[in-house]
Amino acid sequence: MKTKVAFICVHNSCRSQMAEALGKLYGSDVFESYSAGTETKPQINQDAVRIIKDLYNIDMNETQKSKLLSDIPEVDIVIKMGCNVVCPILPGKHIEDWGLDDPSGNVEKIISCAKEIEWLVKDLVKRIKNKEIQL
């Protein structure tokens, strides 16, 4: 059975959504990718949608929506995107915090955040494949 990974933050509209999309792109052979938050937004951050479409040719408006923690299945790995004290709590066998600042409202920061998430997702894939993460 494939490992399940949840990318979580408060609003589930920008960082966690980009991580879910890039997790599906780069990690689908290794894990199932989900994102969720403690609150939802009516739509995903449209700057993030445009940037992910430009950089990776993925239309998050078509493939994803803002979800609550209760909307996703039980997961093995929980990745907190970086929301400090208010970060949601979700049980998992392995939990880590990527500590990314919210880039919302700044296109350059969203591009830079997307590229950092790409690197982190590829590193996560490698660590799962190499059994560096104990599940």
N, C-alpha and C positions, 0 to 999 in steps of 0.2 A: 504494500500500500504506500502511496506517495506521501511524503512529508507535507504537512499543511503549514503555511506561513501567513501570519496576519501582520499587516503594517497598520499601526494605529496612531491616531492623534485625536484632538478634541473634535474638530469640525468635519473631518473626512472630506475635504474639498480640494486640497492642493498636494502637499508632500506625500501623504499616504496614498492618494489616488495615482500619482506619478509612479510611486514604488510598486503599486499593484500592477500597473500597465507594464513597467519594465521587468517586474518579476515574471509576468506571463511571457514577455518577449525573450528574456535570457535564461529563465530558470524552469520553463515548463517541463523539461525532461527530468527535473530533479524534485520540484515541489509545485503544489497548488498555491496560487497567490490570491490573497484576500486583503481588503482594506476596510476599516470601520472606525467609527468615532463615538463619543458619548452624546454628540449632537449631530444633526445633519443639516445640510444646506439644500435649498431647492434645486440647485444645480452645482456641478463641479466648477471650480474656478476656471473661467473661460480663457484667461491668459495661459494657464497651465495646459488646457485642452489644445490651444493653438500651438504652443511650443512643442508639446509631445507629438502633435501631428507633423509639424515642420521637421523636427529632429529624427523621429522614429517611424513616421507614417502610420501612427495608431490614432484612431479617433475615439477618445475616451467617452465622448457623448454617446457613441454607439455601443460601446462595450461595457461601460461602468455607470454606476450611480452612487450617490452619497448613501451610506449604510450605517446603521447602529451596530454596536458590538453584538447585540442579541440577534442580528440578521445573518450572522456568519456561523459556520460550523465550528466545533471544537478544534483547536489548532495545536500543533506541536511546538512551533517557534513563534514568539511574539516579538516584533520589532517596534519599539516606541520611536516615533520620528523625531522627538525632541520637544516636549511640551512641559518640561520641568515638573513642578509640584502637581499641576493639574492633569498630568498625563493619565489616561484611563488605565484601569487595572484589568488584565485579562489573564487567566491562568494558561500556562504553557510549560513544557519541559525545559525550554531554553528561552530566556528573556534577555534582550539587550536594548540599549538606547543609542540611537544613531546621533542624537543631539543636534539635529539640523534646525536652524532658525527658520521661522515662517517667512517665506519670500513673497507672500501675497502683496500685490500692489506695485511690484517692481519687476518689470520684464527681464532685465539683466540678471537679477537675483534668482528668478525662476529658472532661467536657462542654466545658470551656474549650479543651482540646486539639482536640476534634472541630471546634469552630467555627474555630479557627486553621487546621486542615487544610483545612476547606471554603474559606476565603479563599485559602490557598496553592494549592489545586487549581484554583480559578477563575482565579487569576493565571497559573498554568502553562498553562492552556487558552488564555488571551489571548496569552501569549508565543509559544506554538507557532503559533497562527493568524497572528500578526503577523510570523512568521519572525524573532523576536528570538533564538531558539535555533538555532544553526547545526548541522544534522545532515548 
